[in-house]
């Protein structure tokens, strides 16, 4: 009976191959979810830090909202807080940022220091939106962070979305 293969041996090989395939598939699923989670965690950390600087810091120079007369690039750090009052934003700084946050012209974009690649920044006061920076996308954002603030003593919120 040389040269003949028993049916049990064939079933054993098939079962072994199925088990190996299952293990490799599960490892692939595990690592792909870890990569996805680490990317979203990195974006979340970037969003939290960016919002913290925007709503808690007055910027450098502190009067950068009047920077229209100064030379471009003289704003070292954008902060929207009013005279070192965290979460109380200056409306003039928000309006100046809305005029200088073009994503196409990096020379005029005041948010370029934050290194936000795909973002959308929105600031609302109690009645309407007063700032929109970034771009519109049909794809839902990976990270969505919101901070509630006062804008010249009027209730508002700041939202940052990252892809």
C-alpha positions in Angstrom: 0.0 0.0 0.0 2.7 2.4 -0.8 1.8 5.7 -2.4 -1.6 5.9 -0.9 -2.7 8.7 1.4 -5.2 8.1 4.1 -8.3 10.3 4.3 -7.6 11.1 7.9 -4.3 12.6 6.9 -6.0 14.9 4.3 -8.6 16.0 6.9 -5.7 16.7 9.4 -3.9 18.9 6.8 -7.1 20.8 6.0 -7.9 21.3 9.7 -4.3 22.5 10.4 -4.5 25.0 7.4 -7.9 26.3 8.7 -6.5 26.9 12.2 -3.4 28.7 10.8 -5.6 30.8 8.6 -7.9 31.7 11.6 -4.9 32.7 13.7 -3.3 34.9 11.0 -6.6 36.6 10.4 -7.1 37.4 14.1 -3.6 38.8 14.4 -4.2 41.0 11.3 -7.4 42.3 12.8 -5.8 43.0 16.1 -2.9 44.9 14.7 -5.0 46.9 12.2 -7.2 48.1 15.1 -4.2 49.0 17.1 -2.8 51.2 14.3 -6.2 52.8 13.9 -6.4 53.5 17.6 -2.9 55.0 17.8 -3.7 57.3 14.9 -6.9 58.5 16.5 -5.2 58.9 19.9 -2.5 61.0 18.3 -5.1 63.2 16.6 -7.0 63.5 19.9 -3.9 64.7 21.7 -3.2 67.2 19.0 -6.8 68.5 19.1 -6.8 68.8 22.9 -3.4 70.7 22.9 -4.5 73.0 20.1 -7.8 73.9 21.8 -6.1 74.4 25.1 -3.7 77.0 23.6 -6.5 78.7 21.6 -8.9 79.1 24.6 -6.5 79.5 27.5 -3.7 81.6 26.0 -3.8 85.2 24.9 -1.1 84.6 22.2 2.2 86.2 21.4 2.2 89.1 21.1 -0.9 89.5 23.4 -2.3 92.2 21.1 -2.0 90.2 17.9 -5.6 91.0 17.0 -4.4 94.4 16.0 -1.6 92.8 13.9 -3.2 93.9 10.6 -0.9 96.9 10.6 2.2 94.8 11.5 4.2 92.7 9.1 3.0 89.2 8.3 4.7 86.5 10.4 4.9 88.7 13.5 2.3 86.5 15.3 4.3 83.8 17.0 1.4 82.1 18.8 -2.3 82.4 18.3 -4.3 82.5 21.4 -7.9 83.8 21.6 -8.1 84.5 25.4 -8.8 88.0 26.5 -6.1 89.5 28.8 -5.0 86.1 30.3 -8.6 85.1 31.2 -8.9 81.5 30.1 -12.1 80.5 28.4 -13.0 84.2 27.9 -12.3 84.8 24.3 -11.7 88.2 22.6 -14.2 88.7 19.8 -11.7 90.9 17.9 -9.2 88.1 18.0 -11.8 85.6 16.7 -12.8 87.9 13.9 -9.1 88.6 13.0 -8.5 84.8 12.9 -11.5 84.3 10.6 -9.9 86.7 8.1 -6.4 85.1 8.4 -7.0 81.4 8.5 -7.0 80.7 4.8 -5.8 77.1 4.2 -4.6 77.8 0.7 -2.2 80.6 1.6 0.2 79.5 4.3 1.7 83.0 4.5 -1.6 84.3 5.8 -2.7 81.3 7.8 -2.3 82.0 11.5 -2.9 78.4 12.4 0.1 76.9 10.5 2.1 76.6 13.7 -0.3 74.0 15.0 0.5 71.7 12.1 -3.1 70.7 11.5 -3.2 68.9 8.2 -6.9 68.3 7.8 -9.0 70.3 10.2 -12.1 72.3 10.7 -12.3 75.0 13.4 -15.6 76.6 14.3 -16.4 79.2 16.9 -20.0 80.0 17.8 -21.4 82.6 20.1 -24.9 82.2 21.6 -26.7 83.0 18.4 -24.6 82.1 15.3 -21.2 81.0 13.9 -18.6 83.7 13.9 -15.6 81.7 12.8 -15.1 78.9 10.3 -11.5 77.7 9.4 -10.4 74.7 7.5 -12.4 72.7 5.0 -15.7 70.9 4.5 -15.6 67.2 4.0 -18.2 64.5 3.4 -16.1 62.1 5.5 -16.9 62.2 9.2 -14.0 63.5 11.4 -11.8 61.1 13.3 -11.6 63.4 16.3 -14.2 66.0 17.5 -13.3 68.2 20.4 -15.5 71.0 21.9 -14.9 73.6 24.6 -17.5 75.9 26.0 -16.3 79.5 26.4 -17.4 83.1 26.9 -16.9 85.5 23.9 -16.7 89.0 25.3 -18.9 87.8 28.2 -21.4 86.1 25.9 -21.8 82.3 26.0 -20.2 80.3 23.1 -18.3 77.2 22.1 -15.2 76.3 20.1 -15.1 73.1 18.0 -12.1 71.5 16.4 -12.5 68.5 14.1 -9.5 66.6 12.8 -9.1 63.9 10.1 
